[in-house]
Amino acid sequence: MPLNPHRKARLRIVVLVLALLILLVWLGVLLTRRSSAEPDEVQAYRQSRPVSLPALDFRFDELSETWTEADLRRQFPQVQFDCGKVPPTSDLGEWGCGAEIFTHNGVEAMRVSFFFHDGHLDSASVNVPKWTHKKALHSVLALYGQPAGLQSPPSADGLRLVAWRLKDGSALFYNRDRPIAMPWSAMFWVSQSRCKQRGCIVDRAADGRSATPDLPDAASAIRP
C-alpha cells in the first residue's frame, strides 16, 4: 500500500533530523578529542605529578638577600624543601634548597630552587615546562613590564636571555626563546650584591641598547 504523501514528508524530516543529530554528536566527539588531545610527553608528565604538590606564589622583588634558610622555610611553610651542599663548579653559592611545586603564580611549574652564599639568599630559580614558556613570560611581563636587557648572542647553552632590573637592585632573567633541546624554561633571580659583583645588566653606549652579559650562573640555573 503506497504511503500518504504527508507521511512520506514526515518520514523524510525524521530521517534528516536523525542524520543531523548523529552528525552533531560525531562532530562533538571529534572536537572534544581534538581540544583535549595533548602530546604524549605532556600527558605522561602531568600523570606522573602528585596532586599534593604545593602552589607557590611570590614576586621576585619580594625575595631578600637577608634571608637565611630558616627565613625561607618561614616564608613558605607549605613547601617541603630538600637542602644540601651545592657543587662548587655550579657557581651558585655553597648551599641550596629546592622543591617540586605544582604552580608558580598560577602558571604550571616544575621546581623552585634557592641558593645561599655565606648563609644568605643569593639567587633563586623557578623552572616551568616548555609548553608553558609563553604563559610564564606573559606573567613576568605583567608583573615587571618590559625587560631592561636583551641578549642577542646566545649563552653557552644556546639560549638568549632577557632581564629585568628590580626595585631593590636585584635582577630577574628568563630565556627569551622557548627551549628545544631542554624540557623546561627558567626564571632566575640574582641578588643585588651578586649583581654588584657581576654586573647583571650592562648598558651598551655604542648603540644605546641594553644587553645581558654572559653569566655562567644564569645559564647553569636553567637546569633544575
C-alpha positions as CSV (number, residue, x, y, z in Angstrom):
1,M,0.0,0.0,0.0
2,P,1.6,3.3,-1.1
3,L,2.5,5.8,1.7
4,N,0.5,9.0,2.1
5,P,2.5,12.0,0.6
6,H,2.2,13.7,4.0
7,R,3.5,10.7,5.8
8,K,6.4,10.4,3.3
9,A,7.3,14.0,4.0
10,R,7.2,13.4,7.8
11,L,9.5,10.3,7.4
12,R,12.0,12.3,5.3
13,I,12.0,15.0,8.0
14,V,12.5,12.4,10.8
15,V,15.4,10.8,8.8
16,L,17.0,14.2,8.2
17,V,16.7,15.1,11.8
18,L,18.2,11.8,12.9
19,A,21.1,12.2,10.4
20,L,21.7,15.7,11.7
21,L,21.7,14.6,15.3
22,I,24.2,11.8,14.5
23,L,26.4,14.3,12.7
24,L,26.3,16.8,15.6
25,V,27.2,14.0,18.1
26,W,30.0,12.8,15.9
27,L,31.4,16.4,15.5
28,G,31.1,17.0,19.2
29,V,33.1,13.9,20.0
30,L,35.7,14.8,17.3
31,L,36.1,18.4,18.6
32,T,36.3,17.2,22.2
33,R,39.1,14.8,21.3
34,R,41.0,17.4,19.4
35,S,40.6,20.0,22.1
36,S,41.7,17.6,24.9
37,A,44.5,16.0,22.9
38,E,48.0,16.6,24.2
39,P,51.4,15.4,23.2
40,D,52.3,12.2,24.9
41,E,55.1,13.8,26.9
42,V,52.7,16.4,28.4
43,Q,50.2,13.7,29.4
44,A,52.9,11.5,30.8
45,Y,54.4,14.4,32.8
46,R,51.1,15.5,34.3
47,Q,50.1,12.0,35.2
48,S,53.4,11.5,37.0
49,R,52.9,14.6,39.2
50,P,51.5,14.1,42.7
51,V,48.3,16.2,43.1
52,S,49.5,17.1,46.6
53,L,52.3,19.3,45.3
54,P,52.1,22.9,46.6
55,A,51.2,26.0,44.7
56,L,53.8,28.7,45.3
57,D,53.0,32.4,44.8
58,F,55.6,35.2,45.2
59,R,57.1,38.1,43.4
60,F,60.8,38.0,42.8
61,D,61.1,41.6,44.1
62,E,59.8,40.2,47.4
63,L,62.9,38.0,47.8
64,S,65.6,39.3,50.1
65,E,69.3,38.6,50.3
66,T,68.9,38.9,54.1
67,W,67.0,35.6,54.2
68,T,68.6,32.6,55.7
69,E,67.4,29.0,55.2
70,A,65.2,29.4,58.3
71,D,63.6,32.6,56.9
72,L,62.9,30.7,53.6
73,R,61.1,28.0,55.5
74,R,59.1,30.5,57.5
75,Q,58.1,32.4,54.3
76,F,56.9,29.2,52.5
77,P,55.8,26.8,55.2
78,Q,53.7,24.8,52.8
79,V,56.8,23.7,50.8
80,Q,58.9,20.8,51.9
81,F,62.4,21.8,50.9
82,D,65.3,19.5,50.4
83,C,68.6,21.3,51.2
84,G,72.2,20.4,50.8
85,K,75.6,21.5,49.6
86,V,75.9,22.9,46.0
87,P,78.8,21.6,43.8
88,P,81.5,24.3,43.7
89,T,81.6,24.1,39.9
90,S,78.0,25.5,39.6
91,D,79.0,28.9,40.9
92,L,75.7,29.1,42.8
93,G,76.9,29.6,46.4
94,E,77.6,26.9,48.9
95,W,74.1,25.8,50.0
96,G,70.8,25.2,48.1
97,C,67.2,24.4,48.9
98,G,64.8,23.0,46.3
99,A,61.4,21.5,46.0
100,E,58.9,20.3,43.3
101,I,55.9,22.6,43.0
102,F,52.6,22.5,41.2
103,T,52.3,26.1,40.0
104,H,54.1,29.4,40.5
105,N,51.8,32.5,40.4
106,G,49.2,30.4,38.7
107,V,51.4,29.1,36.0
108,E,52.2,25.4,35.7
109,A,55.7,24.9,37.2
110,M,58.2,22.1,37.9
111,R,60.6,23.1,40.6
112,V,61.8,26.0,42.7
113,S,65.4,26.4,43.9
114,F,67.0,28.9,46.3
115,F,70.8,29.3,46.6
116,F,72.7,30.7,49.6
117,H,76.1,32.4,49.8
118,D,77.6,32.9,53.3
119,G,74.3,31.7,54.8
120,H,72.1,34.3,53.0
121,L,69.9,34.1,49.9
122,D,72.0,34.9,46.8
123,S,69.9,33.6,43.8
124,A,66.8,31.6,43.0
125,S,65.2,29.9,40.1
126,V,61.7,28.7,39.1
127,N,61.6,26.0,36.3
128,V,58.5,25.7,34.2
129,P,57.7,23.1,31.5
130,K,58.5,24.3,28.0
131,W,54.8,24.2,26.9
132,T,54.1,27.0,29.4
133,H,57.0,29.1,28.3
134,K,54.8,31.8,26.7
135,K,52.3,31.9,29.6
136,A,55.2,32.3,32.1
137,L,56.7,35.1,30.0
138,H,53.4,36.9,29.9
139,S,53.1,36.5,33.7
140,V,56.6,38.1,34.2
141,L,55.8,40.9,31.8
142,A,52.5,41.7,33.6
143,L,54.4,42.0,36.9
144,Y,57.6,43.8,35.9
145,G,56.9,45.4,32.5
146,Q,59.2,45.3,29.5
147,P,62.7,43.9,30.1
148,A,65.6,46.2,30.6
149,G,68.1,43.9,28.8
150,L,68.1,41.7,25.8
151,Q,70.8,39.2,25.0
152,S,71.5,38.9,21.3
153,P,74.2,36.2,21.1
154,P,73.2,33.0,22.8
155,S,74.8,31.8,26.0
156,A,76.9,28.6,26.2
157,D,73.6,26.6,26.5
158,G,72.3,28.1,23.2
159,L,69.7,30.3,25.0
160,R,69.2,34.0,24.8
161,L,68.2,35.7,28.0
162,V,66.0,38.8,28.8
163,A,66.5,40.6,32.1
164,W,64.6,43.0,34.3
165,R,66.0,45.4,36.9
166,L,64.0,45.0,40.1
167,K,63.4,47.9,42.5
168,D,65.9,46.7,45.1
169,G,68.8,46.4,42.6
170,S,68.4,42.7,42.1
171,A,67.7,41.3,38.6
172,L,65.5,38.7,37.0
173,F,66.4,36.6,34.0
174,Y,64.3,34.5,31.6
175,N,65.2,32.6,28.4
176,R,63.5,34.7,25.7
177,D,63.1,31.7,23.3
178,R,61.2,28.5,24.0
179,P,63.7,25.8,24.6
180,I,64.0,23.0,22.1
181,A,66.7,20.6,23.5
182,M,65.6,21.1,27.1
183,P,62.2,20.3,28.5
184,W,62.0,23.5,30.7
185,S,62.3,27.2,30.8
186,A,63.6,29.1,33.9
187,M,63.2,32.4,35.7
188,F,66.4,33.2,37.5
189,W,66.7,35.8,40.2
190,V,70.0,37.3,41.2
191,S,70.5,39.3,44.4
192,Q,71.6,43.0,44.5
193,S,75.0,42.0,46.0
194,R,75.7,39.5,43.2
195,C,74.7,42.0,40.6
196,K,77.1,44.5,42.0
197,Q,79.9,41.9,41.7
198,R,79.0,40.6,38.3
199,G,77.2,43.5,36.5
200,C,73.8,41.9,35.8
201,I,72.7,44.3,33.0
202,V,75.3,46.3,31.1
203,D,74.3,49.3,29.0
204,R,76.0,49.4,25.6
205,A,76.8,53.0,24.9
206,A,77.7,52.2,21.3
207,D,74.2,51.6,20.1
208,G,72.2,52.9,23.0
209,R,70.7,49.4,23.8
210,S,71.0,47.2,26.8
211,A,72.1,43.6,26.9
212,T,72.6,40.9,29.5
213,P,76.1,39.8,30.0
214,D,77.1,36.1,29.7
215,L,76.5,35.0,33.3
216,P,77.6,31.4,34.0
217,D,75.3,31.1,37.0
218,A,72.3,32.3,34.9
219,A,72.9,29.7,32.3
220,S,73.5,27.0,34.8
221,A,70.3,27.7,36.8
222,I,68.2,26.8,33.8
223,R,68.9,23.2,34.8
224,P,66.5,22.1,37.6
